[in-house]
Amino acid sequence: MNHPEYRRIVRRKTRQVRVGPVLVGGDAPISVQTMTNTLTADVEATLAQIRRAEAAGVDIVRVSCPDEESTRALAAIVKGAKVPVVADIHFHYKRAIEAAEAGAACLRINPGNIGSAARVREVVQAAKDHGCSMRIGVNAGSLDRELLEKYGEPCPQAMVESALMHARILEDNDFFDFKISVKASDVFLAIAAYEGLAAACDYPLHLGVTEAGGLRTGTVKSALGIGALLRQGIGDTIRVSLSADPVEEVRVGFDILKGLDLRHRGVRIVSCPSCARMGFDVSAVVAELERRLDHIVEPVTLSVLGCVVNGPGEARSSDIGLTGGGKNTHKVFLNGVPDHSVGTDRIVDHLVDLVEKRAAAMKTAKAAD
């Protein structure tokens, strides 16, 4: 897609790693991740949550493996999932080995935290034997004591130094199939740490503002932090960390990518904030459209504007557009051209029908390529 210069994003050049069948870094699309919040040992509940995330389009799912009971359940979870599963390991090296043996596509682990050099070698060998990649995950809230003493507080320099220290441990063991994250709950700290790390290495980066908050506040913080980095071309896979349903993390992740024209999935709705000029209840219509079009996967653009001030302009740049008019009649645009009118009581049903038909045509055309 050709964009004017002000819209063009030049992605940072990185190595490429593999998380199961999903490529991360290089020229691969930016992938969207989430993490389950069920007890991993409860296979049925965990798989049910993963399936809901898969329906929302997730590319990679992470599950926590804090104990042996969790790693025992992992094999069934990996087998039942349609997307690659990352095992979240913190301190116990045996859990990492067990997760690799159970079929995890990736290990989220900091090699400097699992003990002796011999233990690191065992984990690396297990990863090599079973085709696992790794993610080094640095968090501002859990930096090494030595770094906190050196820098006095969590700061970008300390986070980058921590990430590179862990990276060197893997490199010294002839292992390079890893990505790195340097997350913080503070947006400014996270952005600065990722910028520093991007300048210091060519490994793919997993973006996130950790512990971002609930659905509304966490979405805002994540969009600010992740969006600012993506705009600079930094970032190869993302996770929006919310105190909410993991499905919401996936939806917000795709919305961030859609907002920057980096990846398109589902219906992109452009709508006005509504005012006294509107010819119908824009807020109610858009809320109902979002609910009823959630199943659409194809990248359809839909504009819903309440009046003729900005409506025609937005409609001309959308696949399907609606501009509010008077006397209970509103103009529908198809492919940027005024096509027909619809009454207020039929707006939602009519637009849903148009979007579904367009999505079906797009799907058929894609299958024929």
C-alpha positions as CSV (number, residue, x, y, z in Angstrom):
1,M,0.0,0.0,0.0
2,N,1.4,3.4,-1.0
3,H,1.1,6.0,1.6
4,P,2.0,9.7,1.6
5,E,5.3,10.4,3.4
6,Y,3.6,11.6,6.6
7,R,1.8,8.2,6.9
8,R,4.7,6.0,6.0
9,I,6.2,3.8,8.8
10,V,9.6,2.3,8.1
11,R,9.9,-0.8,10.4
12,R,13.2,-1.4,12.2
13,K,15.3,-4.2,10.6
14,T,15.6,-7.2,12.9
15,R,16.4,-10.8,12.9
16,Q,13.5,-13.1,12.6
17,V,12.4,-15.8,15.0
18,R,9.7,-18.4,14.9
19,V,7.0,-19.0,17.5
20,G,5.6,-22.2,16.2
21,P,4.3,-21.4,12.7
22,V,4.2,-17.6,13.5
23,L,7.2,-15.6,12.3
24,V,8.2,-12.6,14.4
25,G,10.5,-9.9,13.2
26,G,12.0,-9.3,9.8
27,D,9.3,-8.7,7.3
28,A,6.6,-10.7,9.2
29,P,3.4,-8.9,10.1
30,I,3.2,-7.6,13.6
31,S,1.5,-10.3,15.7
32,V,-1.0,-9.9,18.5
33,Q,-0.7,-11.8,21.7
34,T,-2.6,-12.3,24.9
35,M,-2.3,-14.3,28.1
36,T,-4.7,-16.6,29.7
37,N,-5.8,-15.9,33.3
38,T,-7.2,-19.3,34.1
39,L,-5.4,-21.9,36.2
40,T,-3.2,-23.6,33.6
41,A,-3.8,-26.9,35.4
42,D,-7.5,-26.6,34.4
43,V,-7.1,-27.7,30.8
44,E,-10.7,-27.3,29.9
45,A,-11.0,-23.7,31.2
46,T,-7.7,-22.7,29.7
47,L,-8.6,-24.1,26.3
48,A,-12.0,-22.5,26.4
49,Q,-10.4,-19.1,26.9
50,I,-7.8,-19.7,24.2
51,R,-10.6,-20.6,21.7
52,R,-12.3,-17.3,22.5
53,A,-9.1,-15.5,21.9
54,E,-8.6,-17.4,18.6
55,A,-12.0,-16.4,17.5
56,A,-11.0,-12.8,18.1
57,G,-7.9,-13.3,15.9
58,V,-5.1,-13.8,18.4
59,D,-1.8,-15.0,16.9
60,I,0.0,-16.2,20.0
61,V,-1.2,-17.1,23.5
62,R,0.9,-17.3,26.6
63,V,0.1,-19.4,29.7
64,S,1.7,-19.3,33.1
65,C,3.6,-22.4,34.2
66,P,4.6,-21.8,37.8
67,D,4.5,-25.4,39.0
68,E,4.8,-29.0,37.8
69,E,1.0,-29.4,37.7
70,S,0.8,-26.6,35.1
71,T,3.5,-28.1,32.9
72,R,1.9,-31.5,33.0
73,A,-1.3,-29.9,31.7
74,L,0.6,-28.0,29.0
75,A,0.8,-30.9,26.5
76,A,-3.0,-31.1,26.3
77,I,-3.3,-27.3,26.0
78,V,-0.8,-27.2,23.2
79,K,-2.5,-30.0,21.4
80,G,-5.9,-28.4,21.7
81,A,-4.9,-24.9,20.7
82,K,-4.8,-23.7,17.1
83,V,-2.3,-21.0,17.8
84,P,1.2,-21.4,19.2
85,V,1.5,-21.5,23.0
86,V,4.2,-19.6,25.0
87,A,5.1,-21.0,28.4
88,D,5.6,-18.3,31.0
89,I,8.5,-19.4,33.3
90,H,10.1,-17.3,36.0
91,F,12.6,-18.9,38.3
92,H,12.5,-22.7,38.1
93,Y,14.6,-24.1,35.2
94,K,12.9,-27.5,35.4
95,R,9.6,-25.9,34.5
96,A,11.2,-24.6,31.3
97,I,12.5,-28.0,30.4
98,E,9.2,-29.6,31.1
99,A,7.4,-26.9,29.0
100,A,9.7,-27.5,26.1
101,E,9.1,-31.2,26.3
102,A,5.3,-30.6,26.4
103,G,5.4,-28.7,23.1
104,A,5.5,-25.1,24.0
105,A,6.4,-23.0,21.0
106,C,8.3,-20.4,23.1
107,L,9.6,-20.0,26.6
108,R,9.2,-16.6,28.3
109,I,12.2,-16.8,30.6
110,N,15.1,-14.7,31.8
111,P,18.2,-16.9,31.8
112,G,20.0,-14.9,34.4
113,N,17.2,-15.7,36.9
114,I,17.3,-19.5,36.8
115,G,20.5,-20.3,38.6
116,S,23.9,-21.7,37.5
117,A,25.4,-21.8,34.1
118,A,24.8,-25.5,34.0
119,R,21.0,-25.0,34.4
120,V,21.0,-22.4,31.7
121,R,22.7,-24.9,29.3
122,E,20.1,-27.5,30.2
123,V,17.3,-25.1,29.3
124,V,18.9,-24.0,26.1
125,Q,19.5,-27.6,25.0
126,A,15.9,-28.4,25.7
127,A,14.8,-25.4,23.6
128,K,17.1,-26.5,20.8
129,D,15.9,-30.1,21.0
130,H,12.2,-29.2,20.9
131,G,12.3,-26.2,18.5
132,C,11.4,-23.6,21.1
133,S,12.2,-19.9,20.8
134,M,12.5,-17.7,23.8
135,R,11.5,-14.3,25.0
136,I,13.6,-12.4,27.5
137,G,11.2,-10.3,29.5
138,V,12.5,-7.4,31.5
139,N,10.1,-5.6,33.8
140,A,10.8,-2.3,35.5
141,G,9.1,-3.7,38.7
142,S,11.4,-6.6,39.1
143,L,14.9,-5.4,38.1
144,D,18.0,-7.1,39.5
145,R,19.1,-5.7,42.8
146,E,22.6,-4.9,41.5
147,L,21.1,-2.8,38.7
148,L,18.8,-0.9,41.2
149,E,21.8,-0.2,43.4
150,K,23.8,1.0,40.4
151,Y,21.2,3.3,38.9
152,G,19.2,4.1,42.1
153,E,15.8,3.4,40.5
154,P,14.2,1.7,37.6
155,C,15.3,3.7,34.5
156,P,15.7,3.0,30.7
157,Q,19.4,2.4,31.0
158,A,18.9,-0.2,33.8
159,M,16.3,-2.0,31.8
160,V,18.3,-2.1,28.6
161,E,21.4,-3.2,30.5
162,S,19.3,-6.0,32.1
163,A,18.0,-7.1,28.7
164,L,21.4,-7.2,27.1
165,M,22.9,-9.1,30.0
166,H,20.3,-11.8,29.6
167,A,20.8,-11.8,25.9
168,R,24.5,-12.3,26.2
169,I,23.9,-15.4,28.4
170,L,21.9,-17.0,25.5
171,E,24.4,-15.9,22.9
172,D,27.2,-17.4,24.9
173,N,25.3,-20.7,24.7
174,D,25.0,-20.4,20.9
175,F,21.3,-19.6,21.1
176,F,19.9,-16.6,19.1
177,D,16.3,-17.6,18.5
178,F,14.8,-15.1,20.9
179,K,13.0,-11.8,21.2
180,I,13.1,-9.3,24.0
181,S,10.7,-7.1,25.9
182,V,11.4,-4.2,28.4
183,K,8.0,-3.4,29.9
184,A,7.0,-0.8,32.5
185,S,3.7,0.4,33.8
186,D,5.0,4.0,33.2
187,V,4.4,4.9,29.6
188,F,7.4,7.3,29.4
189,L,9.7,4.7,30.9
190,A,8.5,1.9,28.6
191,I,8.9,4.1,25.5
192,A,12.4,5.2,26.5
193,A,13.5,1.7,27.3
194,Y,12.3,0.2,24.0
195,E,13.9,3.1,22.1
196,G,17.3,2.4,23.8
197,L,17.0,-1.3,23.3
198,A,16.1,-0.9,19.6
199,A,19.2,1.1,19.1
200,A,21.4,-1.4,20.9
201,C,20.5,-4.7,19.2
202,D,18.7,-6.2,16.2
203,Y,16.6,-8.8,18.0
204,P,12.8,-8.6,17.5
205,L,11.0,-6.7,20.2
206,H,7.8,-7.7,22.0
207,L,5.9,-4.5,23.0
208,G,3.8,-3.8,25.9
209,V,2.9,-1.4,28.7
210,T,2.7,-3.8,31.6
211,E,0.1,-3.5,34.4
212,A,-1.7,-0.9,32.3
213,G,-5.0,-1.0,34.2
214,G,-8.6,-1.8,33.5
215,L,-10.3,-1.8,30.1
216,R,-10.6,1.9,29.6
217,T,-7.4,3.3,31.3
218,G,-5.3,0.3,30.2
219,T,-6.4,0.7,26.6
220,V,-5.4,4.4,26.6
221,K,-2.0,3.8,28.2
222,S,-1.3,0.9,25.9
223,A,-2.3,2.8,22.8
224,L,-0.1,5.7,23.8
225,G,3.0,3.6,24.6
226,I,2.7,0.9,21.9
227,G,1.4,3.3,19.3
228,A,4.3,5.7,19.9
229,L,6.8,2.9,19.4
230,L,5.1,1.4,16.4
231,R,5.0,4.9,14.7
232,Q,8.8,4.9,14.9
233,G,9.0,1.4,13.3
234,I,9.8,-0.3,16.6
235,G,8.0,-3.5,17.5
236,D,7.4,-6.9,16.0
237,T,4.7,-8.4,18.3
238,I,2.5,-6.8,20.9
239,R,0.4,-7.6,24.0
240,V,-2.0,-5.2,25.5
241,S,-2.0,-5.9,29.2
242,L,-5.4,-5.3,30.7
243,S,-7.2,-6.2,33.9
244,A,-10.0,-7.5,31.7
245,D,-11.0,-10.4,29.5
246,P,-8.1,-11.6,27.4
247,V,-10.3,-11.2,24.3
248,E,-10.4,-7.5,25.0
249,E,-6.6,-7.5,24.9
250,V,-6.8,-9.0,21.4
251,R,-9.4,-6.6,20.2
252,V,-7.5,-3.5,21.4
253,G,-4.2,-4.9,19.9
254,F,-5.8,-5.1,16.5
255,D,-7.4,-1.7,16.9
256,I,-4.0,-0.2,17.6
257,L,-2.5,-1.8,14.5
258,K,-5.5,-0.8,12.4
259,G,-5.2,2.8,13.7
260,L,-1.7,2.9,12.3
261,D,-2.5,1.1,9.0
262,L,-0.1,-1.7,10.1
263,R,-2.5,-4.5,10.0
264,H,-6.2,-4.8,9.1
265,R,-8.6,-7.3,10.6
266,G,-12.4,-6.8,10.9
267,V,-14.5,-3.7,10.4
268,R,-13.0,-0.3,10.9
269,I,-15.8,2.0,11.8
270,V,-15.3,5.8,11.4
271,S,-18.0,7.7,13.3
272,C,-18.7,11.2,14.5
273,P,-18.9,12.1,18.2
274,S,-22.5,13.3,17.6
275,C,-23.9,16.8,18.1
276,A,-27.2,18.6,17.6
277,R,-26.9,18.3,13.8
278,M,-27.2,14.6,13.7
279,G,-30.1,13.1,11.9
280,F,-30.1,9.9,13.9
281,D,-28.7,8.5,17.2
282,V,-25.1,7.9,16.1
283,S,-23.9,6.6,19.5
284,A,-26.7,3.9,19.7
285,V,-26.2,2.9,16.0
286,V,-22.4,2.5,16.3
287,A,-22.7,0.5,19.5
288,E,-25.1,-1.9,17.9
289,L,-23.0,-2.1,14.8
290,E,-19.9,-2.9,16.8
291,R,-21.7,-5.7,18.5
292,R,-23.3,-7.2,15.4
293,L,-20.2,-6.9,13.2
294,D,-17.7,-8.4,15.7
295,H,-17.6,-11.7,13.7
296,I,-16.3,-10.1,10.5
297,V,-12.7,-10.9,9.8
298,E,-12.2,-9.1,6.4
299,P,-10.9,-5.5,6.5
300,V,-14.0,-3.5,5.6
301,T,-14.1,0.3,6.3
302,L,-17.5,1.7,7.3
303,S,-18.2,5.4,8.1
304,V,-21.3,6.4,10.1
305,L,-21.7,10.2,10.2
306,G,-24.8,11.9,11.6
307,C,-25.0,14.9,9.2
308,V,-23.9,16.2,5.8
309,V,-21.1,18.5,7.2
310,N,-18.3,15.8,7.3
311,G,-20.3,12.8,6.3
312,P,-19.8,12.8,2.5
313,G,-16.1,13.3,2.8
314,E,-15.6,10.4,5.1
315,A,-18.1,8.2,3.1
316,R,-16.1,8.8,-0.1
317,S,-13.0,7.3,1.5
318,S,-14.8,4.2,2.9
319,D,-16.0,1.0,1.5
320,I,-19.5,1.7,2.9
321,G,-20.6,5.0,4.2
322,L,-23.7,6.5,5.8
323,T,-24.5,10.2,6.0
324,G,-27.3,11.5,8.1
325,G,-30.0,13.6,6.3
326,G,-33.3,15.1,7.1
327,K,-36.9,13.7,7.1
328,N,-35.9,10.3,8.3
329,T,-33.8,9.6,5.1
330,H,-30.1,9.0,5.1
331,K,-27.7,8.6,2.1
332,V,-25.7,5.4,1.7
333,F,-22.4,5.5,-0.2
334,L,-20.8,2.4,-1.8
335,N,-17.2,2.6,-2.8
336,G,-17.2,6.3,-2.2
337,V,-20.2,7.0,-4.5
338,P,-23.7,8.0,-3.4
339,D,-25.8,5.0,-4.1
340,H,-29.2,4.9,-2.3
341,S,-31.1,6.0,0.8
342,V,-32.2,4.2,3.9
343,G,-34.7,5.1,6.6
344,T,-33.7,5.6,10.3
345,D,-35.4,2.4,11.5
346,R,-33.5,0.3,9.0
347,I,-30.0,1.8,9.4
348,V,-28.4,-1.0,11.5
349,D,-29.9,-4.0,9.7
350,H,-29.1,-2.5,6.3
351,L,-25.5,-1.6,7.1
352,V,-24.9,-5.1,8.7
353,D,-26.3,-6.7,5.5
354,L,-24.0,-4.5,3.3
355,V,-20.9,-5.2,5.3
356,E,-21.6,-9.0,5.5
357,K,-22.1,-9.1,1.7
358,R,-18.9,-7.1,1.1
359,A,-16.9,-9.3,3.5
360,A,-18.2,-12.5,1.8
361,A,-17.2,-11.1,-1.6
362,M,-13.7,-10.2,-0.3
363,K,-13.3,-13.7,1.1
364,T,-14.4,-15.3,-2.2
365,A,-11.9,-13.1,-4.1
366,K,-9.1,-13.9,-1.8
367,A,-9.7,-17.6,-2.1
368,A,-9.6,-17.3,-5.9
369,D,-6.2,-15.7,-5.9
